[in-house]
Amino acid sequence: MPELRQALEALGLAVRVGEPIARHGFWRIGGPADFLVEVPDTATLARVRALGAPILVLGKGSNLLVSDAGVRGITVVLGGAFRSSVVENGLVEAGAGLPNTVLLQRLQKAGLGGLAPLAGVPGTIGGAIRMNAGTRLGEISERVHSVELLLADGRVERVDAASLHFAYRRALLPAHAIVTRAWLRVSDEGVDAERAAIAEHLAYRKATQPLELPSCGSVFKNPPGDSAGRLVEAAGLKGTGSGGAQISELHANFIVNRGDATAADVVSLVRRARDTVQERFAVTLEPEVHTAGDWPGPPF
Ligand code: EPU
């Protein structure tokens, strides 16, 4: 362990030891990271990975439940060059660590649109690609031209969108690949209409989702032809609590942290919602949120 810290410092990185993940994620939940570093570029990321320790790449933690026991090995935040964006030939090249909101603001200033599916989605570009983020305004995959990956063997490769086989909230990345940047199609056409659609969508979310309390958005994917929120509500679970966590009274596919929720509290509600919906309606809900860290067994 002290060797790992020294090896990270030898790469010129500031190492935070035992950093609580709760400080980083949207749920405000999660135990300590053994070592957390902000990495400035792909070459350094490749060197960090070559150290051989387990790695968690943390975006904004807006769709991630980290265990109360925390994360072993190295937790990486993508900084520096990973937050840049450049527009050229109808594409914006965006680093994986760039928050979606920042990219949308930059494009708006430049009079460009095309990325409506990211409106109101709070994570980073890397996270959005990995899980094909989207809303009722579409999915980001519709706008992806190509993606740069750091592969398990240390090679950096730019691949076409088609090779990622995007599906609902899913992309098929090669094993252990890390998304490092993406090229997304932008346009100066139809910008006003898009802006109006985004404003309407954000107002809808504000009215229907508990945005003032920490959460990770939708907990479950929508099953084909139905809605997870509708099913959890119909199962009578709106408002159900476990410790500091609660199935939102406003939107039943949200679990909110009322102040002192633990990952275990959230897990018990996720299981309860999934099992009750299965029993009552014979529908299997699949979690949309990802999990990370040390768990005694599979959390869901
Ligand atoms: N509904 C209920 N009870 C509830 C919640 C919803 O009956 O407690 C009903 C609504 O009345 C509506 C239907 O379920 O008829 C769908 O609900 P909603 O319009 O709120 O959308 P959603 O399918 O629950 C999706 C995305 C959200 C996104 C919204 C709006 C998924 C899993 N979720 O939610 O994305 O903000 O549309 O575009 O696709 C996220 O992915 O984290 C997320 C928040």
Boltz pocket constraint, residues with backbone or C-beta under 6 A from the ligand:
constraints:
  - pocket:
      binder: B
      contacts: [[A, 134], [A, 135], [A, 136], [A, 137], [A, 205], [A, 208], [A, 216], [A, 217], [A, 218], [A, 219], [A, 220], [A, 221], [A, 222], [A, 227], [A, 228], [A, 229], [A, 230], [A, 231], [A, 233], [A, 248], [A, 249], [A, 250], [A, 251], [A, 252], [A, 253], [A, 288]]
      max_distance: 6.0
